Amino acid sequence: NYHVALTVSGATGYLFVNGVQVGTNSGSLMTCAATSTVIGNDNTGLNAFPGVIDELRVSNTVRYSGTFQPQTVPFTIDV
């Protein structure tokens, strides 16, 4: 099992796997990705994700900005 998080702040995106930042990207590509991200497939519709997505959270605030310990219980609803 993996915990994968993508955080986009302004035009910079940060990718975390199991709480550790493994990548970053900035510029117009990330601005576009923040508004046209496809979950479970790529944006062409040709490359389906071959796994199972257990839980998905989409927030309008930055949840992770550095190394973190992934939760082991389901998220609570944003208020």
N, CA, C and O atoms as CSV, one atom per row, in Angstrom:
chain,resi,resn,atom,element,x,y,z
A,1,ASN,N,N,0.835,-1.191,0.000
A,1,ASN,CA,C,0.000,0.000,0.000
A,1,ASN,C,C,0.870,1.242,0.000
A,1,ASN,O,O,1.927,1.280,0.630
A,2,TYR,N,N,0.415,2.244,-0.709
A,2,TYR,CA,C,1.136,3.509,-0.776
A,2,TYR,C,C,0.192,4.649,-0.451
A,2,TYR,O,O,-0.989,4.606,-0.794
A,3,HIS,N,N,0.715,5.666,0.211
A,3,HIS,CA,C,-0.014,6.913,0.422
A,3,HIS,C,C,0.622,7.915,-0.535
A,3,HIS,O,O,1.800,8.244,-0.395
A,4,VAL,N,N,-0.144,8.400,-1.499
A,4,VAL,CA,C,0.365,9.333,-2.502
A,4,VAL,C,C,-0.382,10.645,-2.353
A,4,VAL,O,O,-1.611,10.667,-2.283
A,5,ALA,N,N,0.365,11.737,-2.304
A,5,ALA,CA,C,-0.251,13.057,-2.169
A,5,ALA,C,C,0.381,14.011,-3.172
A,5,ALA,O,O,1.600,14.030,-3.342
A,6,LEU,N,N,-0.449,14.794,-3.829
A,6,LEU,CA,C,0.007,15.859,-4.718
A,6,LEU,C,C,-0.522,17.158,-4.160
A,6,LEU,O,O,-1.732,17.330,-4.014
A,7,THR,N,N,0.370,18.067,-3.851
A,7,THR,CA,C,-0.001,19.376,-3.335
A,7,THR,C,C,0.415,20.412,-4.358
A,7,THR,O,O,1.554,20.402,-4.824
A,8,VAL,N,N,-0.486,21.296,-4.710
A,8,VAL,CA,C,-0.171,22.374,-5.638
A,8,VAL,C,C,-0.376,23.684,-4.907
A,8,VAL,O,O,-1.462,23.963,-4.400
A,9,SER,N,N,0.668,24.478,-4.857
A,9,SER,CA,C,0.625,25.790,-4.225
A,9,SER,C,C,1.106,26.806,-5.240
A,9,SER,O,O,2.284,26.823,-5.597
A,10,GLY,N,N,0.197,27.659,-5.711
A,10,GLY,CA,C,0.544,28.582,-6.785
A,10,GLY,C,C,0.828,27.795,-8.041
A,10,GLY,O,O,-0.022,27.037,-8.508
A,11,ALA,N,N,2.017,27.968,-8.594
A,11,ALA,CA,C,2.410,27.239,-9.802
A,11,ALA,C,C,3.432,26.152,-9.498
A,11,ALA,O,O,4.127,25.685,-10.401
A,12,THR,N,N,3.531,25.742,-8.224
A,12,THR,CA,C,4.490,24.707,-7.848
A,12,THR,C,C,3.759,23.498,-7.295
A,12,THR,O,O,2.893,23.626,-6.430
A,13,GLY,N,N,4.109,22.336,-7.795
A,13,GLY,CA,C,3.506,21.095,-7.319
A,13,GLY,C,C,4.536,20.250,-6.592
A,13,GLY,O,O,5.712,20.223,-6.956
A,14,TYR,N,N,4.074,19.563,-5.561
A,14,TYR,CA,C,4.936,18.702,-4.748
A,14,TYR,C,C,4.303,17.322,-4.693
A,14,TYR,O,O,3.114,17.197,-4.401
A,15,LEU,N,N,5.084,16.289,-4.970
A,15,LEU,CA,C,4.603,14.920,-4.930
A,15,LEU,C,C,5.215,14.209,-3.734
A,15,LEU,O,O,6.431,14.215,-3.547
A,16,PHE,N,N,4.351,13.591,-2.919
A,16,PHE,CA,C,4.783,12.861,-1.737
A,16,PHE,C,C,4.355,11.407,-1.862
A,16,PHE,O,O,3.239,11.124,-2.298
A,17,VAL,N,N,5.231,10.484,-1.483
A,17,VAL,CA,C,4.897,9.064,-1.412
A,17,VAL,C,C,5.244,8.599,0.001
A,17,VAL,O,O,6.387,8.705,0.445
A,18,ASN,N,N,4.233,8.084,0.691
A,18,ASN,CA,C,4.387,7.631,2.072
A,18,ASN,C,C,4.977,8.715,2.974
A,18,ASN,O,O,5.764,8.424,3.874
A,19,GLY,N,N,4.590,9.964,2.725
A,19,GLY,CA,C,4.989,11.071,3.583
A,19,GLY,C,C,6.304,11.724,3.252
A,19,GLY,O,O,6.709,12.672,3.926
A,20,VAL,N,N,6.993,11.235,2.217
A,20,VAL,CA,C,8.290,11.783,1.834
A,20,VAL,C,C,8.174,12.441,0.468
A,20,VAL,O,O,7.662,11.841,-0.478
A,21,GLN,N,N,8.656,13.687,0.367
A,21,GLN,CA,C,8.603,14.380,-0.919
A,21,GLN,C,C,9.551,13.696,-1.892
A,21,GLN,O,O,10.739,13.538,-1.611
A,22,VAL,N,N,9.005,13.286,-3.058
A,22,VAL,CA,C,9.806,12.590,-4.060
A,22,VAL,C,C,9.939,13.371,-5.358
A,22,VAL,O,O,10.662,12.956,-6.264
A,23,GLY,N,N,9.241,14.506,-5.453
A,23,GLY,CA,C,9.335,15.294,-6.673
A,23,GLY,C,C,8.707,16.650,-6.522
A,23,GLY,O,O,7.882,16.880,-5.637
A,24,THR,N,N,9.106,17.546,-7.397
A,24,THR,CA,C,8.528,18.877,-7.440
A,24,THR,C,C,8.577,19.367,-8.887
A,24,THR,O,O,9.434,18.952,-9.667
A,25,ASN,N,N,7.661,20.242,-9.225
A,25,ASN,CA,C,7.620,20.817,-10.566
A,25,ASN,C,C,6.985,22.183,-10.434
A,25,ASN,O,O,6.154,22.402,-9.553
A,26,SER,N,N,7.364,23.095,-11.294
A,26,SER,CA,C,6.773,24.426,-11.240
A,26,SER,C,C,6.605,24.981,-12.635
A,26,SER,O,O,7.169,24.470,-13.603
A,27,GLY,N,N,5.825,26.031,-12.719
A,27,GLY,CA,C,5.587,26.686,-13.988
A,27,GLY,C,C,4.197,26.416,-14.514
A,27,GLY,O,O,3.326,25.941,-13.785
A,28,SER,N,N,3.994,26.721,-15.783
A,28,SER,CA,C,2.665,26.622,-16.379
A,28,SER,C,C,2.141,25.189,-16.410
A,28,SER,O,O,0.926,24.989,-16.375
A,29,LEU,N,N,3.021,24.183,-16.474
A,29,LEU,CA,C,2.575,22.793,-16.463
A,29,LEU,C,C,1.821,22.477,-15.181
A,29,LEU,O,O,0.782,21.819,-15.229
A,30,MET,N,N,2.319,22.929,-14.039
A,30,MET,CA,C,1.655,22.655,-12.762
A,30,MET,C,C,0.368,23.454,-12.637
A,30,MET,O,O,-0.601,22.952,-12.066
A,31,THR,N,N,0.322,24.663,-13.143
A,31,THR,CA,C,-0.910,25.442,-13.109
A,31,THR,C,C,-1.990,24.714,-13.887
A,31,THR,O,O,-3.137,24.656,-13.444
A,32,CYS,N,N,-1.647,24.163,-15.025
A,32,CYS,CA,C,-2.585,23.397,-15.836
A,32,CYS,C,C,-2.990,22.119,-15.115
A,32,CYS,O,O,-4.169,21.765,-15.108
A,33,ALA,N,N,-2.034,21.420,-14.507
A,33,ALA,CA,C,-2.328,20.166,-13.814
A,33,ALA,C,C,-3.290,20.384,-12.661
A,33,ALA,O,O,-4.102,19.511,-12.354
A,34,ALA,N,N,-3.205,21.538,-12.024
A,34,ALA,CA,C,-4.086,21.818,-10.887
A,34,ALA,C,C,-5.534,21.964,-11.322
A,34,ALA,O,O,-6.446,21.783,-10.514
A,35,THR,N,N,-5.755,22.288,-12.581
A,35,THR,CA,C,-7.126,22.483,-13.053
A,35,THR,C,C,-7.622,21.369,-13.960
A,35,THR,O,O,-8.803,21.340,-14.307
A,36,SER,N,N,-6.735,20.444,-14.355
A,36,SER,CA,C,-7.168,19.393,-15.279
A,36,SER,C,C,-6.631,18.011,-14.900
A,36,SER,O,O,-6.386,17.181,-15.775
A,37,THR,N,N,-6.450,17.764,-13.618
A,37,THR,CA,C,-5.953,16.472,-13.175
A,37,THR,C,C,-7.000,15.388,-13.390
A,37,THR,O,O,-8.180,15.592,-13.103
A,38,VAL,N,N,-6.573,14.245,-13.890
A,38,VAL,CA,C,-7.448,13.102,-14.101
A,38,VAL,C,C,-7.021,12.026,-13.109
A,38,VAL,O,O,-5.835,11.713,-13.010
A,39,ILE,N,N,-7.967,11.462,-12.380
A,39,ILE,CA,C,-7.654,10.460,-11.368
A,39,ILE,C,C,-8.026,9.082,-11.895
A,39,ILE,O,O,-9.160,8.861,-12.319
A,40,GLY,N,N,-7.077,8.161,-11.871
A,40,GLY,CA,C,-7.327,6.796,-12.320
A,40,GLY,C,C,-7.019,6.576,-13.780
A,40,GLY,O,O,-7.228,5.477,-14.293
A,41,ASN,N,N,-6.522,7.602,-14.471
A,41,ASN,CA,C,-6.209,7.504,-15.890
A,41,ASN,C,C,-5.344,8.697,-16.259
A,41,ASN,O,O,-5.285,9.666,-15.502
A,42,ASP,N,N,-4.675,8.653,-17.394
A,42,ASP,CA,C,-3.976,9.860,-17.827
A,42,ASP,C,C,-4.949,10.731,-18.623
A,42,ASP,O,O,-6.078,10.320,-18.892
A,43,ASN,N,N,-4.514,11.922,-18.995
A,43,ASN,CA,C,-5.443,12.850,-19.641
A,43,ASN,C,C,-5.803,12.480,-21.078
A,43,ASN,O,O,-6.631,13.149,-21.697
A,44,THR,N,N,-5.182,11.406,-21.624
A,44,THR,CA,C,-5.560,10.954,-22.963
A,44,THR,C,C,-6.658,9.897,-22.897
A,44,THR,O,O,-7.321,9.624,-23.897
A,45,GLY,N,N,-6.849,9.301,-21.714
A,45,GLY,CA,C,-7.829,8.231,-21.569
A,45,GLY,C,C,-7.318,6.875,-22.021
A,45,GLY,O,O,-8.079,5.909,-22.076
A,46,LEU,N,N,-6.026,6.797,-22.345
A,46,LEU,CA,C,-5.474,5.553,-22.885
A,46,LEU,C,C,-4.731,4.699,-21.861
A,46,LEU,O,O,-4.524,3.509,-22.094
A,47,ASN,N,N,-4.335,5.272,-20.754
A,47,ASN,CA,C,-3.507,4.553,-19.787
A,47,ASN,C,C,-4.203,4.479,-18.439
A,47,ASN,O,O,-3.986,5.333,-17.579
A,48,ALA,N,N,-5.032,3.470,-18.250
A,48,ALA,CA,C,-5.766,3.308,-17.008
A,48,ALA,C,C,-4.840,2.871,-15.879
A,48,ALA,O,O,-3.903,2.103,-16.097
A,49,PHE,N,N,-5.104,3.359,-14.685
A,49,PHE,CA,C,-4.368,2.970,-13.489
A,49,PHE,C,C,-4.715,1.518,-13.155
A,49,PHE,O,O,-5.894,1.204,-12.990
A,50,PRO,N,N,-3.730,0.626,-13.052
A,50,PRO,CA,C,-4.016,-0.795,-12.861
A,50,PRO,C,C,-4.133,-1.217,-11.400
A,50,PRO,O,O,-3.892,-2.381,-11.080
A,51,GLY,N,N,-4.493,-0.309,-10.519
A,51,GLY,CA,C,-4.581,-0.636,-9.101
A,51,GLY,C,C,-5.934,-0.280,-8.535
A,51,GLY,O,O,-6.909,-0.122,-9.269
A,52,VAL,N,N,-5.984,-0.156,-7.231
A,52,VAL,CA,C,-7.207,0.187,-6.526
A,52,VAL,C,C,-6.953,1.453,-5.721
A,52,VAL,O,O,-5.961,1.540,-4.998
A,53,ILE,N,N,-7.836,2.429,-5.840
A,53,ILE,CA,C,-7.752,3.639,-5.034
A,53,ILE,C,C,-8.690,3.445,-3.854
A,53,ILE,O,O,-9.906,3.351,-4.024
A,54,ASP,N,N,-8.122,3.385,-2.662
A,54,ASP,CA,C,-8.876,3.078,-1.450
A,54,ASP,C,C,-9.595,4.309,-0.910
A,54,ASP,O,O,-10.755,4.226,-0.505
A,55,GLU,N,N,-8.918,5.434,-0.903
A,55,GLU,CA,C,-9.500,6.652,-0.343
A,55,GLU,C,C,-8.952,7.834,-1.126
A,55,GLU,O,O,-7.776,7.854,-1.489
A,56,LEU,N,N,-9.794,8.805,-1.383
A,56,LEU,CA,C,-9.403,9.974,-2.158
A,56,LEU,C,C,-9.877,11.218,-1.446
A,56,LEU,O,O,-11.018,11.289,-0.988
A,57,ARG,N,N,-9.001,12.194,-1.356
A,57,ARG,CA,C,-9.364,13.467,-0.725
A,57,ARG,C,C,-8.908,14.588,-1.635
A,57,ARG,O,O,-7.745,14.630,-2.038
A,58,VAL,N,N,-9.803,15.487,-1.959
A,58,VAL,CA,C,-9.485,16.678,-2.733
A,58,VAL,C,C,-9.820,17.868,-1.849
A,58,VAL,O,O,-10.955,18.006,-1.395
A,59,SER,N,N,-8.844,18.721,-1.605
A,59,SER,CA,C,-9.028,19.860,-0.710
A,59,SER,C,C,-8.652,21.145,-1.419
A,59,SER,O,O,-7.898,21.136,-2.392
A,60,ASN,N,N,-9.180,22.242,-0.925
A,60,ASN,CA,C,-8.818,23.541,-1.496
A,60,ASN,C,C,-7.783,24.254,-0.632
A,60,ASN,O,O,-7.548,25.450,-0.805
A,61,THR,N,N,-7.163,23.529,0.295
A,61,THR,CA,C,-6.067,24.058,1.107
A,61,THR,C,C,-4.893,23.098,1.013
A,61,THR,O,O,-5.079,21.908,0.759
A,62,VAL,N,N,-3.698,23.605,1.214
A,62,VAL,CA,C,-2.496,22.775,1.179
A,62,VAL,C,C,-2.448,21.935,2.448
A,62,VAL,O,O,-2.417,22.480,3.551
A,63,ARG,N,N,-2.441,20.632,2.304
A,63,ARG,CA,C,-2.416,19.713,3.447
A,63,ARG,C,C,-0.995,19.354,3.853
A,63,ARG,O,O,-0.730,19.144,5.036
A,64,TYR,N,N,-0.087,19.281,2.906
A,64,TYR,CA,C,1.275,18.846,3.187
A,64,TYR,C,C,2.256,19.805,2.540
A,64,TYR,O,O,2.134,20.120,1.357
A,65,SER,N,N,3.230,20.271,3.315
A,65,SER,CA,C,4.249,21.160,2.761
A,65,SER,C,C,5.652,20.644,3.068
A,65,SER,O,O,6.643,21.276,2.699
A,66,GLY,N,N,5.735,19.521,3.728
A,66,GLY,CA,C,7.008,18.890,4.049
A,66,GLY,C,C,6.744,17.455,4.464
A,66,GLY,O,O,5.607,16.987,4.418
A,67,THR,N,N,7.784,16.766,4.865
A,67,THR,CA,C,7.667,15.370,5.286
A,67,THR,C,C,6.594,15.227,6.355
A,67,THR,O,O,6.500,16.063,7.254
A,68,PHE,N,N,5.789,14.180,6.265
A,68,PHE,CA,C,4.709,13.965,7.218
A,68,PHE,C,C,4.499,12.475,7.436
A,68,PHE,O,O,4.985,11.649,6.665
A,69,GLN,N,N,3.771,12.140,8.494
A,69,GLN,CA,C,3.411,10.761,8.791
A,69,GLN,C,C,2.005,10.523,8.247
A,69,GLN,O,O,1.059,11.127,8.754
A,70,PRO,N,N,1.823,9.662,7.231
A,70,PRO,CA,C,0.487,9.414,6.691
A,70,PRO,C,C,-0.454,8.871,7.771
A,70,PRO,O,O,-0.045,8.104,8.642
A,71,GLN,N,N,-1.707,9.281,7.695
A,71,GLN,CA,C,-2.722,8.795,8.622
A,71,GLN,C,C,-2.996,7.322,8.381
A,71,GLN,O,O,-2.867,6.837,7.257
A,72,THR,N,N,-3.370,6.619,9.422
A,72,THR,CA,C,-3.714,5.203,9.300
A,72,THR,C,C,-5.217,4.985,9.452
A,72,THR,O,O,-5.695,3.854,9.364
A,73,VAL,N,N,-5.956,6.064,9.679
A,73,VAL,CA,C,-7.415,5.991,9.804
A,73,VAL,C,C,-8.015,6.886,8.718
A,73,VAL,O,O,-7.336,7.790,8.230
A,74,PRO,N,N,-9.258,6.657,8.334
A,74,PRO,CA,C,-9.887,7.496,7.294
A,74,PRO,C,C,-9.904,8.976,7.694
A,74,PRO,O,O,-9.996,9.314,8.874
A,75,PHE,N,N,-9.813,9.838,6.695
A,75,PHE,CA,C,-9.872,11.278,6.921
A,75,PHE,C,C,-11.253,11.678,7.417
A,75,PHE,O,O,-12.246,11.005,7.142
A,76,THR,N,N,-11.300,12.771,8.146
A,76,THR,CA,C,-12.588,13.359,8.516
A,76,THR,C,C,-12.954,14.374,7.432
A,76,THR,O,O,-12.080,14.868,6.721
A,77,ILE,N,N,-14.214,14.674,7.311
A,77,ILE,CA,C,-14.707,15.603,6.297
A,77,ILE,C,C,-14.238,17.021,6.613
A,77,ILE,O,O,-14.282,17.450,7.765
A,78,ASP,N,N,-13.786,17.752,5.582
A,78,ASP,CA,C,-13.406,19.163,5.766
A,78,ASP,C,C,-14.631,19.958,6.172
A,78,ASP,O,O,-15.737,19.701,5.698
A,79,VAL,N,N,-14.427,20.918,7.047
A,79,VAL,CA,C,-15.528,21.784,7.472
A,79,VAL,C,C,-15.340,23.154,6.905
A,79,VAL,O,O,-16.161,24.040,7.144
